[in-house]
């Protein structure tokens, strides 16, 4: 016999015994080692989705429904907000079986300060949206969209 065969044989036997010990140990037979690894992965807390608390609204400044059947439609509303605690709440209803074709955009401009804020909706967003607002004055609301119905409510916020 060659001298190489003895050390190789010993290494192979030790490797087989080591592998056998791992599989025949109580931990290996019960699957505890695997379960522990899976349990650690399963105990990871998923990301918490933060949702806004529902805004309670009172007296309405504007309450209308709008329908947008193509991208070139734009509607403009003007109103005066008298209460510093007010909100914009809207619900979007897609009108197409292809939701990626449905979108909505609203730009709210304070006519005194010329500051504006744009709110958008695509099929990836929740159909119900609400935004608290804090400044009084005259406002212009410009709405545009495609293949959606929008129910818009601009009203005082209740405490």
N, CA and C atoms as an extended XYZ file, in Angstrom:
477
Properties=species:S:1:pos:R:3:atomname:S:1:resname:S:1:resid:I:1 pbc="F F F"
N         0.822       -1.169        0.000 N   UNK     1
C         0.000        0.000        0.000 CA  UNK     1
C         0.871        1.238        0.000 C   UNK     1
N         0.347        2.226       -0.634 N   UNK     2
C         1.088        3.474       -0.683 CA  UNK     2
C         0.898        4.216        0.631 C   UNK     2
N         1.842        5.017        0.962 N   UNK     3
C         1.850        5.780        2.203 CA  UNK     3
C         0.770        6.871        2.208 C   UNK     3
N         0.334        7.328        1.051 N   UNK     4
C        -0.675        8.401        0.957 CA  UNK     4
C        -2.054        7.886        1.347 C   UNK     4
N        -2.277        6.642        1.118 N   UNK     5
C        -3.600        6.080        1.328 CA  UNK     5
C        -4.010        6.062        2.793 C   UNK     5
N        -3.125        5.840        3.678 N   UNK     6
C        -3.473        5.746        5.097 CA  UNK     6
C        -3.965        7.108        5.624 C   UNK     6
N        -3.217        8.222        5.428 N   UNK     7
C        -3.747        9.494        5.938 CA  UNK     7
C        -5.040        9.907        5.240 C   UNK     7
N        -5.148        9.642        3.954 N   UNK     8
C        -6.388        9.995        3.232 CA  UNK     8
C        -7.561        9.193        3.755 C   UNK     8
N        -7.351        7.939        4.014 N   UNK     9
C        -8.411        7.074        4.534 CA  UNK     9
C        -8.848        7.569        5.908 C   UNK     9
N        -7.888        7.947        6.727 N   UNK    10
C        -8.221        8.442        8.070 CA  UNK    10
C        -9.030        9.732        7.957 C   UNK    10
N        -8.633       10.630        7.061 N   UNK    11
C        -9.385       11.875        6.875 CA  UNK    11
C       -10.806       11.620        6.379 C   UNK    11
N       -10.946       10.694        5.455 N   UNK    12
C       -12.281       10.373        4.944 CA  UNK    12
C       -13.144        9.784        6.044 C   UNK    12
N       -12.589        8.903        6.842 N   UNK    13
C       -13.354        8.269        7.934 CA  UNK    13
C       -13.758        9.327        8.959 C   UNK    13
N       -12.836       10.219        9.305 N   UNK    14
C       -13.164       11.282       10.258 CA  UNK    14
C       -14.237       12.223        9.697 C   UNK    14
N       -14.156       12.534        8.412 N   UNK    15
C       -15.175       13.387        7.778 CA  UNK    15
C       -16.547       12.744        7.798 C   UNK    15
N       -16.605       11.444        7.476 N   UNK    16
C       -17.889       10.725        7.483 CA  UNK    16
C       -18.440       10.645        8.893 C   UNK    16
N       -17.574       10.380        9.855 N   UNK    17
C       -18.037       10.300       11.248 CA  UNK    17
C       -18.523       11.668       11.727 C   UNK    17
N       -17.797       12.723       11.358 N   UNK    18
C       -18.214       14.072       11.755 CA  UNK    18
C       -19.560       14.429       11.158 C   UNK    18
N       -19.747       14.108        9.889 N   UNK    19
C       -21.037       14.384        9.249 CA  UNK    19
C       -22.130       13.537        9.865 C   UNK    19
N       -21.825       12.297       10.191 N   UNK    20
C       -22.811       11.421       10.817 CA  UNK    20
C       -23.181       11.883       12.195 C   UNK    20
N       -22.220       12.386       12.952 N   UNK    21
C       -22.504       12.895       14.295 CA  UNK    21
C       -23.434       14.090       14.245 C   UNK    21
N       -23.235       14.916       13.274 N   UNK    22
C       -24.095       16.101       13.170 CA  UNK    22
C       -25.524       15.701       12.850 C   UNK    22
N       -25.711       14.693       12.012 N   UNK    23
C       -27.061       14.289       11.625 CA  UNK    23
C       -27.720       13.395       12.652 C   UNK    23
N       -26.920       12.672       13.486 N   UNK    24
C       -27.521       11.758       14.449 CA  UNK    24
C       -27.612       12.361       15.835 C   UNK    24
N       -27.124       13.563       16.030 N   UNK    25
C       -27.248       14.190       17.343 CA  UNK    25
C       -28.717       14.531       17.588 C   UNK    25
N       -29.117       14.646       18.854 N   UNK    26
C       -30.516       14.995       19.136 CA  UNK    26
C       -30.933       16.298       18.463 C   UNK    26
N       -30.029       17.236       18.387 N   UNK    27
C       -30.368       18.506       17.741 CA  UNK    27
C       -30.610       18.303       16.261 C   UNK    27
N       -29.781       17.477       15.631 N   UNK    28
C       -29.950       17.232       14.195 CA  UNK    28
C       -31.194       16.425       13.901 C   UNK    28
N       -31.514       15.444       14.781 N   UNK    29
C       -32.689       14.605       14.542 CA  UNK    29
C       -33.980       15.397       14.729 C   UNK    29
N       -34.023       16.277       15.700 N   UNK    30
C       -35.243       17.036       15.965 CA  UNK    30
C       -35.376       18.260       15.078 C   UNK    30
N       -34.330       18.559       14.353 N   UNK    31
C       -34.392       19.732       13.496 CA  UNK    31
C       -34.249       21.030       14.273 C   UNK    31
N       -33.727       20.948       15.510 N   UNK    32
C       -33.630       22.137       16.347 CA  UNK    32
C       -32.701       23.182       15.744 C   UNK    32
N       -31.623       22.721       15.168 N   UNK    33
C       -30.668       23.667       14.599 CA  UNK    33
C       -31.320       24.431       13.464 C   UNK    33
N       -32.020       23.737       12.607 N   UNK    34
C       -32.697       24.382       11.484 CA  UNK    34
C       -33.809       25.284       11.997 C   UNK    34
N       -34.575       24.791       12.975 N   UNK    35
C       -35.680       25.565       13.511 CA  UNK    35
C       -35.182       26.850       14.159 C   UNK    35
N       -34.074       26.759       14.858 N   UNK    36
C       -33.547       27.959       15.506 CA  UNK    36
C       -33.189       29.013       14.472 C   UNK    36
N       -32.602       28.587       13.388 N   UNK    37
C       -32.251       29.544       12.348 CA  UNK    37
C       -33.505       30.148       11.727 C   UNK    37
N       -34.524       29.322       11.487 N   UNK    38
C       -35.762       29.828       10.909 CA  UNK    38
C       -36.519       30.698       11.893 C   UNK    38
N       -36.494       30.329       13.172 N   UNK    39
C       -37.192       31.122       14.178 CA  UNK    39
C       -36.572       32.504       14.290 C   UNK    39
N       -35.268       32.558       14.246 N   UNK    40
C       -34.617       33.866       14.323 CA  UNK    40
C       -35.018       34.722       13.141 C   UNK    40
N       -35.105       34.134       11.966 N   UNK    41
C       -35.514       34.899       10.789 CA  UNK    41
C       -36.993       35.264       10.879 C   UNK    41
N       -37.813       34.388       11.430 N   UNK    42
C       -39.251       34.639       11.500 CA  UNK    42
C       -39.594       35.692       12.549 C   UNK    42
N       -38.721       35.887       13.545 N   UNK    43
C       -38.997       36.854       14.599 CA  UNK    43
C       -38.652       38.277       14.211 C   UNK    43
N       -38.199       38.496       13.013 N   UNK    44
C       -37.907       39.850       12.567 CA  UNK    44
C       -39.221       40.594       12.413 C   UNK    44
N       -39.324       41.741       13.042 N   UNK    45
C       -40.553       42.531       12.996 CA  UNK    45
C       -40.650       43.236       11.649 C   UNK    45
N       -41.772       43.079       10.951 N   UNK    46
C       -41.912       43.776        9.669 CA  UNK    46
C       -41.992       45.278        9.879 C   UNK    46
N       -41.703       46.018        8.816 N   UNK    47
C       -41.763       47.475        8.895 CA  UNK    47
C       -43.175       47.905        9.260 C   UNK    47
N       -43.272       48.844       10.161 N   UNK    48
C       -44.571       49.327       10.618 CA  UNK    48
C       -45.061       50.399        9.645 C   UNK    48
N       -46.276       50.225        9.150 N   UNK    49
C       -46.872       51.213        8.263 CA  UNK    49
C       -47.555       52.265        9.119 C   UNK    49
N       -47.126       53.492        8.956 N   UNK    50
C       -47.710       54.580        9.730 CA  UNK    50
C       -48.883       55.144        8.943 C   UNK    50
N       -50.044       55.115        9.561 N   UNK    51
C       -51.220       55.688        8.918 CA  UNK    51
C       -51.627       56.934        9.685 C   UNK    51
N       -52.121       57.895        8.956 N   UNK    52
C       -52.569       59.119        9.594 CA  UNK    52
C       -53.864       58.841       10.341 C   UNK    52
N       -54.025       59.462       11.503 N   UNK    53
C       -55.309       59.318       12.171 CA  UNK    53
C       -56.383       60.016       11.339 C   UNK    53
N       -57.574       59.509       11.414 N   UNK    54
C       -58.667       60.088       10.638 CA  UNK    54
C       -58.907       61.530       11.075 C   UNK    54
N       -59.076       62.382       10.099 N   UNK    55
C       -59.370       63.785       10.364 CA  UNK    55
C       -60.882       63.937       10.449 C   UNK    55
N       -61.332       64.541       11.537 N   UNK    56
C       -62.759       64.827       11.669 CA  UNK    56
C       -63.002       66.203       11.076 C   UNK    56
N       -63.974       66.280       10.203 N   UNK    57
C       -64.249       67.561        9.555 CA  UNK    57
C       -65.652       68.043        9.897 C   UNK    57
N       -65.804       69.355        9.812 N   UNK    58
C       -67.085       69.977       10.139 CA  UNK    58
C       -67.640       70.731        8.944 C   UNK    58
N       -67.889       72.031        9.145 N   UNK    59
C       -68.464       72.871        8.094 CA  UNK    59
C       -67.606       72.811        6.828 C   UNK    59
N       -68.281       72.691        5.702 N   UNK    60
C       -67.572       72.523        4.428 CA  UNK    60
C       -67.421       73.849        3.690 C   UNK    60
N       -66.231       74.027        3.141 N   UNK    61
C       -65.986       75.149        2.233 CA  UNK    61
C       -66.291       74.731        0.803 C   UNK    61
N       -66.016       73.473        0.502 N   UNK    62
C       -66.223       72.953       -0.849 CA  UNK    62
C       -66.476       71.462       -0.744 C   UNK    62
N       -67.512       70.989       -1.409 N   UNK    63
C       -67.810       69.561       -1.440 CA  UNK    63
C       -68.363       69.258       -2.821 C   UNK    63
N       -67.519       68.645       -3.679 N   UNK    64
C       -67.931       68.357       -5.057 CA  UNK    64
C       -67.302       67.064       -5.536 C   UNK    64
N       -67.927       66.538       -6.584 N   UNK    65
C       -67.361       65.396       -7.288 CA  UNK    65
C       -66.952       65.839       -8.684 C   UNK    65
N       -65.833       65.310       -9.133 N   UNK    66
C       -65.299       65.651      -10.452 CA  UNK    66
C       -64.996       64.364      -11.195 C   UNK    66
N       -65.151       64.425      -12.508 N   UNK    67
C       -64.829       63.274      -13.353 CA  UNK    67
C       -63.825       63.711      -14.412 C   UNK    67
N       -62.758       62.941      -14.551 N   UNK    68
C       -61.710       63.228      -15.534 CA  UNK    68
C       -61.624       62.051      -16.494 C   UNK    68
N       -61.928       62.322      -17.768 N   UNK    69
C       -61.923       61.237      -18.757 CA  UNK    69
C       -60.714       61.288      -19.691 C   UNK    69
N       -59.951       62.390      -19.656 N   UNK    70
C       -58.721       62.454      -20.445 CA  UNK    70
C       -57.724       63.384      -19.761 C   UNK    70
N       -56.486       63.350      -20.206 N   UNK    71
C       -55.403       64.063      -19.542 CA  UNK    71
C       -55.454       65.577      -19.694 C   UNK    71
N       -56.231       66.081      -20.644 N   UNK    72
C       -56.219       67.525      -20.900 CA  UNK    72
C       -57.252       68.289      -20.067 C   UNK    72
N       -58.051       67.609      -19.277 N   UNK    73
C       -59.066       68.290      -18.468 CA  UNK    73
C       -58.446       68.911      -17.226 C   UNK    73
N       -58.744       70.186      -17.012 N   UNK    74
C       -58.297       70.892      -15.814 CA  UNK    74
C       -59.480       71.672      -15.265 C   UNK    74
N       -59.688       71.583      -13.973 N   UNK    75
C       -60.776       72.295      -13.302 CA  UNK    75
C       -60.153       73.175      -12.226 C   UNK    75
N       -60.635       74.421      -12.130 N   UNK    76
C       -60.119       75.359      -11.135 CA  UNK    76
C       -61.257       75.829      -10.245 C   UNK    76
N       -61.018       75.804       -8.943 N   UNK    77
C       -61.980       76.305       -7.955 CA  UNK    77
C       -61.286       77.368       -7.120 C   UNK    77
N       -62.032       78.391       -6.699 N   UNK    78
C       -61.492       79.397       -5.797 CA  UNK    78
C       -62.388       79.493       -4.577 C   UNK    78
N       -61.791       79.654       -3.416 N   UNK    79
C       -62.551       79.751       -2.177 CA  UNK    79
C       -61.736       80.507       -1.132 C   UNK    79
N       -62.427       80.976       -0.117 N   UNK    80
C       -61.759       81.681        0.983 CA  UNK    80
C       -61.894       80.820        2.234 C   UNK    80
N       -60.747       80.554        2.845 N   UNK    81
C       -60.702       79.755        4.070 CA  UNK    81
C       -60.635       80.708        5.254 C   UNK    81
N       -61.594       80.593        6.182 N   UNK    82
C       -61.670       81.508        7.318 CA  UNK    82
C       -61.115       80.901        8.601 C   UNK    82
N       -60.973       79.612        8.663 N   UNK    83
C       -60.531       78.937        9.884 CA  UNK    83
C       -59.119       78.390        9.679 C   UNK    83
N       -58.186       78.668       10.600 N   UNK    84
C       -56.819       78.180       10.418 CA  UNK    84
C       -56.675       76.665       10.566 C   UNK    84
N       -57.682       76.010       11.059 N   UNK    85
C       -57.654       74.563       11.204 CA  UNK    85
C       -58.636       73.957       10.202 C   UNK    85
N       -58.116       73.603        9.029 N   UNK    86
C       -58.966       73.052        7.975 CA  UNK    86
C       -58.266       71.871        7.335 C   UNK    86
N       -58.956       71.198        6.427 N   UNK    87
C       -58.393       69.986        5.835 CA  UNK    87
C       -58.891       69.798        4.413 C   UNK    87
N       -58.099       69.072        3.661 N   UNK    88
C       -58.475       68.617        2.327 CA  UNK    88
C       -58.592       67.107        2.406 C   UNK    88
N       -59.754       66.605        2.025 N   UNK    89
C       -60.012       65.170        2.045 CA  UNK    89
C       -60.568       64.798        0.682 C   UNK    89
N       -59.998       63.771        0.062 N   UNK    90
C       -60.559       63.340       -1.217 CA  UNK    90
C       -60.475       61.835       -1.380 C   UNK    90
N       -61.411       61.340       -2.188 N   UNK    91
C       -61.476       59.922       -2.515 CA  UNK    91
C       -61.438       59.794       -4.027 C   UNK    91
N       -60.584       58.902       -4.510 N   UNK    92
C       -60.415       58.710       -5.949 CA  UNK    92
C       -60.987       57.353       -6.332 C   UNK    92
N       -61.775       57.343       -7.404 N   UNK    93
C       -62.332       56.105       -7.946 CA  UNK    93
C       -61.797       55.931       -9.363 C   UNK    93
N       -60.934       54.932       -9.602 N   UNK    94
C       -60.422       54.703      -10.959 CA  UNK    94
C       -61.558       54.297      -11.903 C   UNK    94
N       -61.499       54.757      -13.154 N   UNK    95
C       -62.528       54.454      -14.149 CA  UNK    95
C       -62.041       53.492      -15.233 C   UNK    95
N       -60.874       52.906      -15.035 N   UNK    96
C       -60.311       52.028      -16.053 CA  UNK    96
C       -59.893       50.708      -15.433 C   UNK    96
N       -59.920       49.662      -16.254 N   UNK    97
C       -59.424       48.357      -15.812 CA  UNK    97
C       -57.902       48.324      -15.802 C   UNK    97
N       -57.280       49.306      -16.441 N   UNK    98
C       -55.819       49.446      -16.424 CA  UNK    98
C       -55.466       50.552      -15.445 C   UNK    98
N       -55.235       50.215      -14.181 N   UNK    99
C       -55.052       51.260      -13.176 CA  UNK    99
C       -53.843       52.156      -13.430 C   UNK    99
N       -52.849       51.672      -14.170 N   UNK   100
C       -51.683       52.511      -14.436 CA  UNK   100
C       -52.039       53.707      -15.318 C   UNK   100
N       -53.200       53.685      -15.987 N   UNK   101
C       -53.657       54.820      -16.796 CA  UNK   101
C       -54.397       55.865      -15.960 C   UNK   101
N       -54.700       55.536      -14.702 N   UNK   102
C       -55.489       56.413      -13.833 CA  UNK   102
C       -54.564       57.214      -12.921 C   UNK   102
N       -54.760       58.531      -12.888 N   UNK   103
C       -53.978       59.382      -11.993 CA  UNK   103
C       -54.762       60.651      -11.698 C   UNK   103
N       -54.336       61.347      -10.658 N   UNK   104
C       -54.993       62.580      -10.246 CA  UNK   104
C       -53.950       63.496       -9.606 C   UNK   104
N       -54.086       64.804       -9.867 N   UNK   105
C       -53.186       65.791       -9.272 CA  UNK   105
C       -53.985       67.025       -8.895 C   UNK   105
N       -53.678       67.564       -7.736 N   UNK   106
C       -54.353       68.765       -7.250 CA  UNK   106
C       -53.297       69.720       -6.705 C   UNK   106
N       -53.316       70.964       -7.191 N   UNK   107
C       -52.411       71.993       -6.690 CA  UNK   107
C       -53.235       73.032       -5.952 C   UNK   107
N       -52.893       73.254       -4.685 N   UNK   108
C       -53.601       74.192       -3.826 CA  UNK   108
C       -52.675       75.392       -3.626 C   UNK   108
N       -53.137       76.583       -4.051 N   UNK   109
C       -52.312       77.790       -3.992 CA  UNK   109
C       -52.969       78.818       -3.091 C   UNK   109
N       -52.202       79.321       -2.121 N   UNK   110
C       -52.658       80.442       -1.303 CA  UNK   110
C       -52.436       81.689       -2.141 C   UNK   110
N       -53.492       82.390       -2.507 N   UNK   111
C       -53.387       83.535       -3.409 CA  UNK   111
C       -52.735       84.750       -2.757 C   UNK   111
N       -52.714       84.836       -1.428 N   UNK   112
C       -52.028       85.937       -0.747 CA  UNK   112
C       -50.514       85.753       -0.784 C   UNK   112
N       -50.059       84.549       -0.494 N   UNK   113
C       -48.616       84.287       -0.384 CA  UNK   113
C       -48.023       83.670       -1.648 C   UNK   113
N       -48.862       83.183       -2.547 N   UNK   114
C       -48.448       82.486       -3.777 CA  UNK   114
C       -47.739       81.155       -3.502 C   UNK   114
N       -47.810       80.685       -2.273 N   UNK   115
C       -47.247       79.369       -1.955 CA  UNK   115
C       -48.252       78.320       -2.397 C   UNK   115
N       -47.720       77.239       -2.977 N   UNK   116
C       -48.631       76.176       -3.390 CA  UNK   116
C       -48.130       74.822       -2.909 C   UNK   116
N       -49.051       73.903       -2.882 N   UNK   117
C       -48.790       72.548       -2.458 CA  UNK   117
C       -49.482       71.630       -3.454 C   UNK   117
N       -48.780       70.610       -3.911 N   UNK   118
C       -49.349       69.688       -4.887 CA  UNK   118
C       -49.552       68.326       -4.245 C   UNK   118
N       -50.736       67.784       -4.452 N   UNK   119
C       -51.088       66.458       -3.963 CA  UNK   119
C       -51.350       65.582       -5.183 C   UNK   119
N       -50.793       64.384       -5.185 N   UNK   120
C       -50.974       63.496       -6.330 CA  UNK   120
C       -51.508       62.143       -5.881 C   UNK   120
N       -52.131       61.476       -6.812 N   UNK   121
C       -52.625       60.122       -6.588 CA  UNK   121
C       -52.341       59.291       -7.832 C   UNK   121
N       -51.801       58.097       -7.622 N   UNK   122
C       -51.676       57.095       -8.680 CA  UNK   122
C       -52.259       55.802       -8.135 C   UNK   122
N       -52.340       54.793       -8.971 N   UNK   123
C       -52.939       53.527       -8.556 CA  UNK   123
C       -52.161       52.864       -7.417 C   UNK   123
N       -50.963       53.337       -7.113 N   UNK   124
C       -50.173       52.775       -6.020 CA  UNK   124
C       -50.592       53.329       -4.660 C   UNK   124
N       -51.330       54.433       -4.642 N   UNK   125
C       -51.745       55.079       -3.395 CA  UNK   125
C       -53.107       54.577       -2.944 C   UNK   125
N       -53.395       54.831       -1.684 N   UNK   126
C       -54.714       54.555       -1.140 CA  UNK   126
C       -55.714       55.499       -1.809 C   UNK   126
N       -56.909       55.038       -2.089 N   UNK   127
C       -57.892       55.875       -2.778 CA  UNK   127
C       -58.435       56.986       -1.877 C   UNK   127
N       -58.277       56.855       -0.575 N   UNK   128
C       -58.730       57.874        0.376 CA  UNK   128
C       -57.516       58.655        0.876 C   UNK   128
N       -57.527       59.967        0.685 N   UNK   129
C       -56.410       60.816        1.096 CA  UNK   129
C       -56.932       61.966        1.948 C   UNK   129
N       -56.149       62.367        2.953 N   UNK   130
C       -56.533       63.486        3.814 CA  UNK   130
C       -55.285       64.265        4.208 C   UNK   130
N       -55.420       65.590        4.226 N   UNK   131
C       -54.292       66.455        4.526 CA  UNK   131
C       -54.748       67.610        5.408 C   UNK   131
N       -54.157       67.773        6.583 N   UNK   132
C       -54.488       68.925        7.413 CA  UNK   132
C       -53.831       70.188        6.847 C   UNK   132
N       -54.511       71.298        6.955 N   UNK   133
C       -54.011       72.584        6.472 CA  UNK   133
C       -54.123       73.588        7.615 C   UNK   133
N       -53.315       74.704        7.543 N   UNK   134
C       -53.193       75.575        8.704 CA  UNK   134
C       -53.265       77.067        8.434 C   UNK   134
N       -53.398       77.522        7.211 N   UNK   135
C       -53.345       78.949        6.922 CA  UNK   135
C       -54.659       79.421        6.307 C   UNK   135
N       -55.159       80.543        6.808 N   UNK   136
C       -56.386       81.117        6.266 CA  UNK   136
C       -56.064       81.939        5.020 C   UNK   136
N       -57.124       82.342        4.308 N   UNK   137
C       -56.946       83.211        3.161 CA  UNK   137
C       -57.638       82.694        1.919 C   UNK   137
N       -57.465       83.433        0.809 N   UNK   138
C       -58.056       82.978       -0.449 CA  UNK   138
C       -57.176       81.882       -1.078 C   UNK   138
N       -57.840       80.879       -1.619 N   UNK   139
C       -57.132       79.750       -2.222 CA  UNK   139
C       -57.674       79.456       -3.612 C   UNK   139
N       -56.787       78.948       -4.430 N   UNK   140
C       -57.168       78.414       -5.734 CA  UNK   140
C       -56.773       76.939       -5.730 C   UNK   140
N       -57.711       76.102       -6.156 N   UNK   141
C       -57.454       74.672       -6.246 CA  UNK   141
C       -57.559       74.288       -7.717 C   UNK   141
N       -56.472       73.781       -8.266 N   UNK   142
C       -56.453       73.346       -9.662 CA  UNK   142
C       -56.360       71.828       -9.685 C   UNK   142
N       -57.344       71.197      -10.334 N   UNK   143
C       -57.430       69.751      -10.380 CA  UNK   143
C       -57.259       69.265      -11.811 C   UNK   143
N       -56.511       68.196      -11.967 N   UNK   144
C       -56.381       67.546      -13.263 CA  UNK   144
C       -56.209       66.049      -13.015 C   UNK   144
N       -56.556       65.261      -14.009 N   UNK   145
C       -56.447       63.814      -13.830 CA  UNK   145
C       -56.770       63.083      -15.109 C   UNK   145
N       -56.764       61.772      -15.013 N   UNK   146
C       -57.078       60.929      -16.164 CA  UNK   146
C       -57.789       59.678      -15.688 C   UNK   146
N       -58.960       59.427      -16.246 N   UNK   147
C       -59.751       58.223      -15.999 CA  UNK   147
C       -60.038       57.980      -14.515 C   UNK   147
N       -60.469       59.046      -13.823 N   UNK   148
C       -60.824       58.940      -12.413 CA  UNK   148
C       -62.031       59.813      -12.087 C   UNK   148
N       -62.770       59.415      -11.071 N   UNK   149
C       -63.762       60.264      -10.412 CA  UNK   149
C       -63.157       60.655       -9.078 C   UNK   149
N       -63.311       61.906       -8.705 N   UNK   150
C       -62.739       62.390       -7.450 CA  UNK   150
C       -63.833       63.076       -6.647 C   UNK   150
N       -63.982       62.681       -5.409 N   UNK   151
C       -64.893       63.354       -4.486 CA  UNK   151
C       -64.014       64.190       -3.563 C   UNK   151
N       -64.131       65.515       -3.663 N   UNK   152
C       -63.288       66.450       -2.916 CA  UNK   152
C       -64.099       67.116       -1.816 C   UNK   152
N       -63.508       67.156       -0.627 N   UNK   153
C       -64.132       67.802        0.518 CA  UNK   153
C       -63.089       68.709        1.168 C   UNK   153
N       -63.363       70.017        1.165 N   UNK   154
C       -62.509       70.993        1.836 CA  UNK   154
C       -63.359       71.536        2.978 C   UNK   154
N       -62.912       71.329        4.215 N   UNK   155
C       -63.760       71.673        5.353 CA  UNK   155
C       -62.940       72.030        6.580 C   UNK   155
N       -63.624       72.630        7.551 N   UNK   156
C       -63.002       72.914        8.856 CA  UNK   156
C       -62.683       71.592        9.532 C   UNK   156
N       -61.575       71.594       10.265 N   UNK   157
C       -61.243       70.411       11.065 CA  UNK   157
C       -61.869       70.556       12.444 C   UNK   157
N       -62.371       69.463       12.946 N   UNK   158
C       -62.920       69.458       14.293 CA  UNK   158
C       -61.837       68.991       15.259 C   UNK   158
N       -61.876       69.485       16.497 N   UNK   159
C       -60.865       69.064       17.492 CA  UNK   159
C       -60.979       67.597       17.842 C   UNK   159
